[in-house]
Amino acid sequence: MAQTALSTWTRRARYAARQGARVTWFAAHGELAQAITRRVSRRHRSGEAGEAEAPSAAAPRKPRGNTPDQRQLFAQIADLFRRDLANIEAGHYPAPDGEFGSPLRFLDLGRRFLQDVPEVARRRVTGAHQEVFEATRDAPKGLPRYYRQNFHYQTDGWLSRDSARIYDFQVEVLFKGATAAMRRQALVPLSQLLRQRDQRHVAYADIACGTGGLLAPALGAFPRLRGVGVDLSHPYLQHARAALPRRSRARASFVTAPAEALPFADGSLDVASCVYLFHELPPKIRRAVAGEFARVLKPGGRLIFADSLQAGDLPENDGLLDLFPALFHEPYFEGYLTDDLDGAFEAAGLLRRDLTCAFLTRIAVYEKPE
């Protein structure tokens, strides 16, 4: 009994130390990024940025609703980590271990991130978020217009390996090291479903999988599960495939396709997931994607949906959500905040069975009735 208690204490202390170091690391990079952005902004205002720059982006309005201060924000992150640890101890998924690779690679990602910050800052202060569209204006058709822009003001949008390489680091800086823990909450309903099924016979796809932020931990947590990653960005899929541990690679396949035209037969999937997709879609496309999910799921199939909070989910964060569109070029985010997601899914034929919120993420489960 004493040995078990000591083992539990050691495991929890190790987890706390790892997450504390993680928050400190990414928060420090956030402070450096803000300092660089302020310097770029001052240069722009003083005219040093050059006459050819685009007009300055409009200053963000005062947020409507409550905005947590730093103390409240870190308290919410601590609550998220307590929940994450409870899920680990309940056996829903294993403790995270080096998702950014070796320490040297981790340091290199920090260097690459900081190198790119001045370019991101330039786009933010000048409102330059259509560079991807200009660069792909004469490219062969295949990528929808809504997708061809510099979301988050990031270099190359989602269309290069360089962008894919630092994307996860960028979002961890944005959310002070809490992104992976928020994303892992989507593994809980997947774990609950797989406990009732033979993993080997479950047809699973992660839609808009990006760099594999959910697919990789899902395949790591469930060693007999096979999964298909679907995304519009071929470079991001290349990165996702290369980043998978060898033990998971044989159970993963990847397809380049839009979420509004999924490459699956009617009623062919037992479970689908999507993470941080809907807030990046125009309203019409959200409904088309909801219809595709309903089409490809089997009767009784589940959709695990993880995305940003909506207005009113956690009212203490409403003001923070209101700042996102202006600060990070999120052109469809404001409409997403008040969109009737349950109504859209119900119209497509999916009913919500569960909803939980974790820090800045909502995790919902939708089911296709039998």
KEKE-3310 file (N, C-alpha, C; in steps of 0.2 Angstrom, whole numbers, plus 5000, padded with zeros to 4 digits):
npx = (5004:5009:5020:5013:5006:5017:5022:5012:5012:5025:5023:5013:5020:5030:5023:5017:5029:5034:5023:5023:5036:5034:5024:5031:5041:5034:5027:5037:5042:5031:5032:5044:5040:5030:5037:5045:5035:5030:5041:5042:5030:5032:5042:5035:5025:5034:5038:5048:5046:5044:5038:5030:5022:5006:4991:4989:4983:4967:4965:4962:4945:4938:4936:4920:4913:4919:4936:4949:4961:4979:4982:4970:4969:4980:4976:4965:4972:4979:4968:4964:4976:4975:4963:4968:4978:4970:4962:4973:4976:4965:4966:4963:4971:4989:5002:5009:5024:5037:5032:5038:5049:5067:5077:5086:5080:5068:5074:5078:5066:5061:5070:5067:5054:5055:5063:5053:5044:5045:5040:5027:5023:5024:5014:5003:5003:5002:4991:4992:4986:4983:4993:4996:4985:4988:5000:4996:4987:4988:4989:4986:4968:4960:4962:4951:4945:4943:4952:4964:4973:4982:4980:4980:4990:5001:5017:5016:5004:4994:5002:5016:5030:5039:5030:5022:5031:5033:5021:5014:5021:5019:5006:5006:5013:5004:4994:5000:5007:4996:4989:4991:4986:4973:4968:4970:4959:4949:4952:4946:4931:4934:4941:4931:4922:4930:4932:4921:4922:4931:4946:4953:4943:4937:4933:4941:4943:4952:4948:4953:4966:4979:4995:4994:4990:4980:4978:4990:4992:4981:4983:4994:4989:4980:4984:4979:4972:4967:4970:4964:4971:4965:4967:4968:4980:4994:5008:5007:5001:5012:5021:5014:5014:5028:5031:5025:5027:5037:5030:5017:5016:5013:4999:4993:4986:4985:4976:4974:4961:4946:4936:4923:4921:4922:4933:4926:4915:4897:4891:4902:4911:4915:4919:4923:4933:4936:4947:4948:4943:4931:4930:4938:4931:4920:4902:4893:4901:4903:4891:4890:4901:4896:4885:4893:4900:4888:4885:4895:4897:4892:4876:4873:4886:4899:4904:4917:4920:4930:4934:4936:4929:4912:4903:4897:4899:4909:4907:4916:4927:4923:4926:4939:4938:4932:4942:4950:4948:4953:4966:4973:4970:4957:4946:4933:4929:4922:4908:4907:4907:4894:4887:4874:4878:4873:4861:4865:4871:4861:4852:4858:4858:4864:4865:4868:4876:4884:4893:4907:4918:4935:4946:4950:4943:4929:4922:4913:4901:4894:4880:4875:4859:4853)
npy = (4994:5006:5007:5008:5021:5029:5027:5033:5046:5050:5048:5058:5070:5070:5072:5085:5093:5092:5098:5110:5115:5115:5125:5136:5137:5139:5151:5160:5160:5166:5179:5184:5184:5194:5205:5206:5209:5221:5229:5228:5234:5247:5251:5251:5261:5272:5273:5265:5253:5253:5260:5252:5244:5236:5244:5248:5236:5236:5242:5231:5230:5235:5221:5212:5207:5196:5196:5185:5188:5187:5178:5172:5165:5156:5149:5142:5134:5126:5119:5112:5104:5096:5089:5082:5074:5066:5059:5052:5044:5037:5028:5032:5037:5037:5045:5060:5061:5068:5074:5083:5078:5075:5084:5093:5095:5101:5113:5118:5120:5131:5141:5142:5146:5159:5165:5167:5175:5190:5191:5186:5196:5207:5205:5206:5219:5226:5221:5211:5198:5190:5184:5171:5168:5177:5171:5159:5162:5159:5145:5128:5122:5117:5119:5127:5144:5150:5144:5148:5158:5168:5161:5165:5174:5167:5162:5156:5151:5136:5129:5124:5114:5120:5128:5118:5112:5121:5124:5117:5121:5135:5136:5131:5141:5151:5147:5145:5133:5124:5117:5104:5097:5101:5096:5082:5079:5075:5062:5055:5052:5044:5034:5028:5023:5014:5005:4997:4990:4980:4985:4983:4982:4994:5007:5022:5039:5054:5070:5084:5083:5090:5092:5080:5081:5075:5062:5056:5054:5047:5035:5031:5029:5019:5004:4995:5001:5007:5021:5035:5049:5064:5078:5095:5100:5095:5096:5097:5084:5076:5080:5075:5061:5059:5062:5053:5040:5025:5013:5017:5020:5010:5008:5019:5029:5041:5055:5067:5078:5089:5093:5095:5086:5072:5057:5044:5030:5030:5028:5021:5023:5020:5029:5046:5061:5078:5092:5108:5113:5118:5132:5138:5138:5145:5149:5142:5131:5125:5118:5110:5101:5096:5088:5079:5072:5066:5058:5049:5042:5027:5020:5023:5027:5038:5055:5064:5079:5093:5109:5127:5136:5142:5157:5160:5147:5146:5158:5167:5168:5174:5187:5186:5177:5185:5193:5186:5186:5198:5199:5187:5185:5177:5174:5168:5166:5175:5173:5159:5159:5161:5152:5140:5126:5113:5113:5113:5101:5093:5095:5089:5076:5071:5069:5077:5070:5072:5085:5094:5106:5112:5122:5132:5125:5116:5100:5090:5076:5068:5058:5047:5042:5025)
npz = (5000:5004:4995:4983:4985:4986:4973:4965:4970:4965:4951:4949:4953:4944:4932:4936:4936:4923:4916:4922:4918:4904:4903:4907:4898:4885:4888:4890:4878:4872:4878:4872:4859:4859:4862:4851:4842:4846:4843:4829:4826:4831:4822:4810:4813:4813:4800:4796:4790:4777:4761:4753:4760:4765:4771:4788:4800:4807:4824:4837:4844:4860:4870:4871:4884:4898:4902:4906:4919:4920:4931:4933:4921:4921:4932:4926:4917:4925:4931:4919:4918:4929:4926:4915:4920:4928:4919:4913:4924:4925:4914:4901:4892:4888:4898:4892:4881:4876:4864:4855:4850:4851:4864:4857:4845:4849:4854:4842:4836:4844:4840:4826:4827:4833:4824:4814:4819:4817:4804:4805:4813:4805:4796:4804:4809:4797:4791:4782:4775:4764:4757:4753:4745:4734:4730:4725:4715:4702:4702:4699:4700:4715:4728:4739:4739:4752:4760:4755:4762:4774:4788:4805:4802:4798:4791:4774:4776:4777:4768:4767:4771:4780:4787:4792:4801:4811:4816:4827:4838:4837:4841:4854:4860:4859:4867:4879:4882:4884:4873:4868:4879:4880:4867:4870:4877:4868:4867:4877:4875:4864:4869:4878:4869:4862:4872:4872:4860:4848:4844:4832:4822:4820:4811:4808:4806:4806:4803:4794:4799:4800:4807:4813:4826:4834:4829:4830:4845:4847:4840:4847:4859:4858:4853:4844:4835:4819:4808:4798:4791:4786:4776:4768:4766:4758:4761:4776:4778:4774:4784:4795:4793:4793:4807:4815:4827:4824:4828:4826:4813:4803:4805:4800:4788:4775:4767:4754:4754:4754:4769:4765:4755:4758:4756:4757:4757:4758:4775:4780:4791:4808:4818:4818:4819:4822:4825:4830:4818:4813:4816:4807:4795:4783:4786:4777:4772:4784:4786:4775:4778:4790:4784:4777:4787:4793:4782:4780:4791:4800:4804:4821:4822:4828:4830:4835:4841:4843:4847:4847:4861:4862:4862:4878:4883:4893:4902:4908:4899:4888:4883:4880:4869:4860:4856:4848:4833:4827:4832:4827:4814:4810:4800:4800:4813:4822:4817:4820:4834:4838:4831:4828:4831:4836:4830:4816:4815:4818:4808:4798:4802:4814:4831:4846:4860:4870:4880:4884:4892:4891:4897:4884:4875:4868:4869:4860:4857:4844:4837:4825:4823:4825)
capx = (5000:5014:5023:5008:5005:5023:5022:5007:5015:5030:5020:5010:5025:5034:5018:5017:5035:5034:5019:5026:5041:5031:5020:5036:5045:5030:5025:5043:5043:5026:5034:5048:5036:5026:5042:5047:5030:5030:5047:5040:5025:5035:5045:5030:5022:5038:5039:5054:5044:5044:5032:5026:5018:4999:4989:4989:4977:4963:4966:4956:4940:4938:4932:4914:4912:4924:4942:4952:4968:4985:4981:4964:4971:4985:4972:4961:4977:4980:4962:4965:4981:4972:4959:4972:4981:4964:4961:4979:4976:4959:4968:4960:4977:4995:5005:5013:5031:5042:5029:5042:5055:5073:5079:5089:5075:5064:5077:5078:5059:5061:5074:5063:5048:5057:5065:5047:5040:5045:5036:5020:5021:5023:5008:4998:5003:5000:4985:4994:4984:4982:4999:4995:4981:4992:5005:4993:4982:4989:4990:4980:4963:4960:4961:4946:4947:4943:4958:4971:4975:4987:4977:4985:4996:5007:5020:5014:4997:4995:5004:5023:5033:5041:5024:5020:5036:5033:5014:5012:5025:5016:4999:5007:5015:4998:4990:5005:5008:4990:4986:4991:4981:4966:4967:4969:4952:4945:4953:4942:4926:4936:4943:4925:4919:4934:4932:4916:4923:4937:4950:4955:4938:4934:4935:4941:4946:4953:4947:4957:4971:4984:5001:4993:4990:4975:4979:4996:4991:4976:4986:4998:4985:4976:4989:4977:4967:4970:4966:4965:4971:4962:4968:4968:4987:4999:5014:5005:5001:5019:5024:5011:5017:5035:5032:5022:5032:5037:5025:5011:5016:5010:4992:4990:4986:4984:4972:4973:4954:4943:4931:4916:4920:4926:4934:4924:4909:4892:4890:4908:4915:4912:4920:4926:4935:4939:4949:4949:4942:4925:4930:4941:4927:4914:4896:4890:4905:4902:4885:4892:4905:4891:4882:4898:4900:4882:4885:4901:4896:4887:4871:4876:4893:4900:4908:4921:4921:4934:4935:4936:4923:4908:4901:4893:4901:4912:4906:4922:4932:4919:4930:4945:4936:4930:4949:4954:4948:4957:4973:4976:4967:4952:4940:4926:4929:4916:4902:4907:4906:4887:4883:4870:4881:4869:4856:4868:4872:4854:4849:4862:4856:4868:4862:4873:4876:4888:4897:4911:4923:4941:4950:4947:4940:4923:4922:4906:4900:4887:4879:4871:4854:4852)
capy = (5000:5012:5008:5011:5028:5032:5027:5038:5053:5051:5049:5065:5075:5070:5075:5092:5096:5092:5103:5117:5117:5117:5132:5141:5137:5142:5157:5164:5162:5171:5186:5186:5186:5200:5210:5207:5212:5228:5232:5228:5239:5254:5253:5252:5267:5277:5273:5262:5247:5254:5263:5247:5240:5237:5248:5245:5232:5240:5240:5227:5234:5233:5215:5212:5201:5195:5193:5183:5191:5181:5174:5167:5161:5151:5144:5138:5129:5121:5115:5108:5099:5091:5085:5078:5069:5061:5055:5047:5039:5032:5024:5034:5038:5037:5052:5063:5059:5071:5075:5087:5074:5076:5091:5097:5097:5106:5119:5120:5123:5137:5145:5143:5150:5166:5168:5168:5180:5196:5190:5186:5203:5212:5204:5208:5226:5229:5218:5207:5191:5187:5183:5164:5169:5180:5167:5153:5164:5155:5138:5123:5122:5111:5122:5132:5151:5151:5140:5150:5164:5167:5161:5167:5178:5163:5161:5151:5148:5129:5126:5122:5110:5125:5130:5112:5111:5125:5125:5115:5125:5141:5136:5130:5147:5155:5144:5144:5126:5120:5115:5097:5094:5102:5091:5075:5078:5072:5055:5052:5049:5039:5028:5026:5020:5008:5000:4992:4987:4977:4991:4981:4982:5000:5011:5028:5044:5061:5075:5090:5081:5094:5089:5074:5082:5070:5056:5053:5052:5042:5028:5029:5026:5013:5001:4990:5005:5010:5028:5038:5056:5068:5086:5098:5102:5089:5097:5095:5077:5074:5081:5071:5055:5058:5063:5047:5035:5019:5008:5019:5022:5005:5008:5025:5031:5049:5056:5074:5080:5093:5090:5095:5081:5066:5052:5038:5028:5031:5023:5017:5025:5019:5035:5052:5066:5084:5096:5115:5114:5122:5139:5140:5137:5149:5145:5137:5125:5121:5114:5105:5097:5092:5084:5074:5068:5061:5053:5044:5038:5021:5021:5022:5030:5044:5061:5067:5086:5097:5116:5133:5137:5146:5162:5157:5140:5148:5166:5171:5168:5177:5193:5183:5174:5191:5197:5182:5187:5204:5198:5182:5184:5172:5178:5165:5165:5178:5170:5153:5160:5161:5148:5135:5120:5107:5114:5112:5094:5089:5095:5084:5069:5069:5072:5078:5065:5074:5091:5096:5111:5111:5128:5136:5120:5112:5093:5087:5070:5068:5051:5046:5037:5019)
capz = (5000:5005:4989:4978:4987:4984:4965:4963:4971:4961:4945:4949:4954:4937:4928:4937:4934:4916:4913:4924:4914:4898:4903:4908:4891:4880:4890:4889:4870:4870:4880:4867:4853:4860:4862:4844:4838:4848:4840:4822:4826:4832:4816:4805:4814:4812:4793:4794:4787:4770:4758:4749:4765:4765:4776:4795:4802:4812:4831:4840:4848:4866:4870:4873:4889:4903:4900:4912:4919:4920:4937:4931:4915:4923:4936:4921:4914:4931:4931:4913:4919:4934:4922:4910:4924:4930:4913:4912:4929:4923:4909:4895:4887:4892:4899:4886:4882:4871:4857:4850:4849:4856:4866:4852:4840:4853:4854:4835:4834:4847:4836:4820:4829:4834:4817:4810:4822:4814:4798:4807:4816:4800:4793:4809:4810:4791:4789:4776:4776:4758:4753:4751:4739:4729:4728:4722:4711:4695:4703:4697:4704:4719:4735:4739:4741:4759:4763:4753:4765:4780:4794:4810:4799:4798:4784:4769:4778:4778:4762:4766:4776:4785:4791:4796:4806:4818:4818:4834:4843:4837:4845:4861:4863:4859:4873:4885:4883:4885:4868:4868:4884:4877:4862:4872:4880:4863:4867:4882:4871:4859:4874:4880:4863:4860:4877:4870:4853:4846:4840:4825:4818:4821:4805:4811:4802:4809:4797:4795:4804:4800:4808:4817:4833:4838:4826:4833:4851:4847:4838:4852:4865:4856:4849:4838:4831:4813:4807:4791:4792:4780:4776:4762:4765:4757:4766:4783:4779:4774:4791:4800:4792:4796:4814:4818:4829:4820:4830:4824:4806:4799:4806:4798:4781:4774:4760:4753:4752:4759:4773:4762:4750:4761:4752:4760:4755:4763:4780:4781:4797:4815:4822:4815:4824:4819:4830:4828:4811:4811:4817:4801:4789:4782:4788:4772:4772:4790:4785:4770:4782:4794:4780:4775:4793:4793:4776:4780:4798:4800:4810:4828:4822:4832:4828:4841:4839:4847:4844:4852:4865:4859:4867:4883:4885:4899:4901:4910:4894:4882:4881:4876:4862:4856:4854:4843:4826:4825:4834:4824:4807:4810:4797:4801:4820:4825:4816:4823:4841:4840:4826:4831:4829:4837:4825:4810:4815:4819:4802:4794:4804:4819:4837:4852:4865:4876:4879:4890:4891:4895:4896:4879:4870:4869:4866:4859:4854:4840:4835:4820:4825:4821)
cpx = (5004:5018:5019:5007:5011:5024:5017:5009:5020:5028:5017:5015:5029:5029:5018:5023:5036:5030:5021:5031:5039:5028:5026:5039:5040:5028:5031:5044:5037:5028:5039:5045:5033:5031:5044:5042:5029:5036:5045:5035:5027:5039:5040:5027:5027:5040:5045:5052:5044:5038:5027:5022:5010:4997:4988:4983:4974:4965:4960:4951:4941:4933:4925:4913:4918:4930:4946:4959:4973:4984:4975:4966:4975:4981:4968:4966:4978:4974:4962:4970:4978:4967:4962:4975:4976:4963:4967:4978:4970:4960:4965:4965:4983:4998:5009:5020:5035:5038:5033:5048:5061:5074:5082:5084:5070:5067:5077:5071:5058:5064:5070:5057:5050:5060:5059:5043:5040:5040:5029:5018:5020:5016:5002:4998:5001:4994:4986:4992:4982:4988:4999:4990:4984:4997:5002:4987:4982:4990:4984:4974:4963:4959:4956:4948:4948:4949:4964:4972:4980:4983:4982:4991:5002:5010:5018:5007:4998:4998:5012:5025:5036:5036:5022:5025:5035:5026:5012:5015:5022:5010:5000:5010:5009:4994:4994:5006:5002:4987:4985:4986:4974:4964:4966:4962:4947:4946:4949:4935:4928:4938:4936:4922:4923:4934:4926:4917:4930:4941:4951:4950:4934:4937:4935:4945:4946:4953:4950:4963:4977:4991:5000:4992:4985:4977:4985:4995:4986:4979:4991:4995:4981:4979:4986:4972:4971:4966:4969:4965:4969:4964:4969:4976:4991:5005:5012:5004:5008:5022:5021:5013:5024:5036:5029:5028:5032:5032:5018:5010:5012:5002:4989:4991:4983:4981:4972:4966:4951:4938:4924:4916:4924:4927:4932:4917:4904:4892:4896:4913:4912:4913:4924:4928:4937:4941:4951:4948:4936:4925:4934:4937:4921:4907:4893:4894:4904:4896:4886:4896:4901:4888:4887:4899:4894:4882:4889:4900:4891:4882:4874:4883:4893:4905:4911:4923:4924:4935:4935:4929:4919:4906:4896:4894:4904:4912:4912:4927:4929:4923:4936:4944:4935:4937:4952:4954:4952:4964:4976:4973:4963:4946:4933:4925:4923:4909:4902:4905:4898:4883:4880:4873:4877:4864:4858:4869:4866:4851:4852:4861:4860:4865:4868:4871:4879:4892:4901:4916:4929:4946:4947:4944:4934:4924:4915:4906:4894:4887:4874:4866:4854:4845)
cpy = (5006:5013:5010:5018:5032:5033:5032:5045:5054:5052:5056:5070:5075:5074:5083:5096:5097:5097:5110:5120:5119:5123:5137:5143:5141:5149:5162:5165:5167:5178:5188:5188:5192:5206:5212:5211:5219:5232:5233:5234:5246:5256:5254:5259:5273:5277:5269:5255:5247:5256:5258:5243:5241:5241:5244:5241:5237:5238:5236:5231:5231:5226:5216:5206:5201:5193:5191:5186:5185:5176:5169:5163:5155:5146:5140:5132:5124:5116:5110:5102:5094:5086:5080:5072:5064:5057:5050:5042:5034:5028:5026:5035:5038:5044:5054:5062:5062:5071:5079:5084:5076:5083:5095:5099:5102:5113:5122:5123:5130:5142:5147:5147:5157:5169:5170:5174:5187:5196:5190:5193:5208:5211:5207:5215:5230:5226:5214:5200:5187:5185:5176:5165:5172:5175:5161:5155:5161:5148:5134:5123:5116:5114:5128:5139:5152:5149:5144:5157:5162:5167:5162:5171:5174:5162:5155:5148:5141:5125:5125:5118:5114:5127:5124:5111:5115:5126:5123:5119:5132:5141:5134:5137:5151:5153:5142:5137:5121:5116:5107:5094:5095:5097:5084:5074:5074:5064:5051:5049:5043:5032:5025:5021:5013:5003:4995:4989:4984:4983:4989:4981:4989:5005:5019:5033:5051:5066:5081:5089:5085:5090:5082:5075:5078:5063:5052:5050:5046:5035:5026:5026:5020:5008:4996:4994:5007:5016:5031:5046:5060:5075:5088:5100:5096:5090:5095:5088:5074:5074:5076:5064:5054:5059:5057:5042:5029:5014:5010:5019:5017:5005:5015:5026:5038:5050:5064:5075:5085:5090:5090:5090:5075:5060:5045:5037:5030:5026:5019:5018:5023:5026:5040:5057:5072:5089:5103:5116:5119:5130:5142:5140:5142:5145:5140:5131:5121:5116:5109:5099:5092:5087:5078:5069:5063:5056:5047:5039:5032:5023:5019:5024:5036:5049:5064:5074:5090:5104:5121:5133:5142:5151:5159:5150:5141:5155:5170:5172:5172:5183:5191:5180:5180:5194:5193:5184:5193:5202:5192:5180:5177:5174:5175:5164:5168:5175:5163:5154:5159:5156:5142:5128:5114:5107:5111:5104:5090:5089:5090:5077:5067:5073:5072:5074:5068:5081:5093:5102:5110:5117:5132:5131:5117:5105:5091:5080:5070:5061:5051:5040:5031:5018)
cpz = (5000:4998:4983:4979:4984:4976:4963:4964:4967:4954:4944:4949:4947:4932:4929:4935:4927:4913:4916:4920:4907:4898:4903:4901:4886:4882:4889:4882:4868:4872:4875:4861:4853:4860:4855:4840:4840:4844:4832:4822:4827:4825:4810:4806:4812:4804:4791:4790:4780:4767:4755:4754:4764:4771:4783:4796:4807:4819:4833:4844:4855:4867:4873:4878:4893:4900:4906:4913:4919:4925:4935:4925:4917:4928:4932:4918:4919:4931:4925:4915:4924:4931:4918:4914:4927:4925:4912:4918:4928:4917:4902:4889:4891:4893:4893:4887:4876:4864:4852:4848:4854:4858:4861:4847:4843:4853:4847:4833:4837:4843:4829:4821:4830:4828:4813:4813:4819:4807:4800:4810:4811:4797:4798:4809:4803:4788:4783:4777:4770:4754:4750:4744:4733:4726:4724:4717:4704:4696:4701:4702:4709:4726:4735:4741:4748:4762:4761:4756:4771:4786:4800:4808:4799:4791:4780:4771:4780:4772:4761:4772:4781:4790:4795:4802:4812:4820:4825:4839:4843:4842:4852:4864:4864:4866:4879:4887:4884:4880:4867:4873:4883:4872:4865:4875:4875:4863:4872:4879:4867:4864:4876:4875:4862:4866:4876:4863:4853:4841:4833:4820:4818:4815:4808:4806:4806:4803:4799:4800:4805:4801:4812:4824:4837:4835:4829:4840:4851:4845:4843:4858:4864:4851:4844:4833:4824:4811:4800:4793:4785:4781:4769:4760:4764:4761:4773:4783:4778:4781:4796:4799:4795:4803:4818:4821:4825:4821:4828:4816:4801:4800:4804:4791:4780:4767:4760:4751:4757:4763:4770:4757:4752:4756:4754:4758:4761:4769:4781:4787:4803:4819:4817:4820:4820:4825:4827:4820:4809:4812:4811:4795:4789:4784:4783:4772:4778:4789:4780:4774:4786:4790:4778:4781:4793:4787:4777:4786:4797:4805:4816:4828:4826:4829:4835:4839:4844:4844:4849:4855:4860:4864:4872:4886:4892:4899:4903:4905:4887:4879:4877:4869:4857:4853:4848:4836:4823:4826:4829:4817:4807:4807:4798:4809:4823:4824:4819:4831:4843:4835:4830:4828:4830:4831:4818:4809:4815:4812:4797:4796:4810:4826:4843:4857:4872:4874:4885:4888:4895:4893:4890:4873:4872:4865:4866:4856:4851:4838:4829:4822:4821:4818)
residu = (MET:ALA:GLN:THR:ALA:LEU:SER:THR:TRP:THR:ARG:ARG:ALA:ARG:TYR:ALA:ALA:ARG:GLN:GLY:ALA:ARG:VAL:THR:TRP:PHE:ALA:ALA:HIS:GLY:GLU:LEU:ALA:GLN:ALA:ILE:THR:ARG:ARG:VAL:SER:ARG:ARG:HIS:ARG:SER:GLY:GLU:ALA:GLY:GLU:ALA:GLU:ALA:PRO:SER:ALA:ALA:ALA:PRO:ARG:LYS:PRO:ARG:GLY:ASN:THR:PRO:ASP:GLN:ARG:GLN:LEU:PHE:ALA:GLN:ILE:ALA:ASP:LEU:PHE:ARG:ARG:ASP:LEU:ALA:ASN:ILE:GLU:ALA:GLY:HIS:TYR:PRO:ALA:PRO:ASP:GLY:GLU:PHE:GLY:SER:PRO:LEU:ARG:PHE:LEU:ASP:LEU:GLY:ARG:ARG:PHE:LEU:GLN:ASP:VAL:PRO:GLU:VAL:ALA:ARG:ARG:ARG:VAL:THR:GLY:ALA:HIS:GLN:GLU:VAL:PHE:GLU:ALA:THR:ARG:ASP:ALA:PRO:LYS:GLY:LEU:PRO:ARG:TYR:TYR:ARG:GLN:ASN:PHE:HIS:TYR:GLN:THR:ASP:GLY:TRP:LEU:SER:ARG:ASP:SER:ALA:ARG:ILE:TYR:ASP:PHE:GLN:VAL:GLU:VAL:LEU:PHE:LYS:GLY:ALA:THR:ALA:ALA:MET:ARG:ARG:GLN:ALA:LEU:VAL:PRO:LEU:SER:GLN:LEU:LEU:ARG:GLN:ARG:ASP:GLN:ARG:HIS:VAL:ALA:TYR:ALA:ASP:ILE:ALA:CYS:GLY:THR:GLY:GLY:LEU:LEU:ALA:PRO:ALA:LEU:GLY:ALA:PHE:PRO:ARG:LEU:ARG:GLY:VAL:GLY:VAL:ASP:LEU:SER:HIS:PRO:TYR:LEU:GLN:HIS:ALA:ARG:ALA:ALA:LEU:PRO:ARG:ARG:SER:ARG:ALA:ARG:ALA:SER:PHE:VAL:THR:ALA:PRO:ALA:GLU:ALA:LEU:PRO:PHE:ALA:ASP:GLY:SER:LEU:ASP:VAL:ALA:SER:CYS:VAL:TYR:LEU:PHE:HIS:GLU:LEU:PRO:PRO:LYS:ILE:ARG:ARG:ALA:VAL:ALA:GLY:GLU:PHE:ALA:ARG:VAL:LEU:LYS:PRO:GLY:GLY:ARG:LEU:ILE:PHE:ALA:ASP:SER:LEU:GLN:ALA:GLY:ASP:LEU:PRO:GLU:ASN:ASP:GLY:LEU:LEU:ASP:LEU:PHE:PRO:ALA:LEU:PHE:HIS:GLU:PRO:TYR:PHE:GLU:GLY:TYR:LEU:THR:ASP:ASP:LEU:ASP:GLY:ALA:PHE:GLU:ALA:ALA:GLY:LEU:LEU:ARG:ARG:ASP:LEU:THR:CYS:ALA:PHE:LEU:THR:ARG:ILE:ALA:VAL:TYR:GLU:LYS:PRO:GLU)
# end
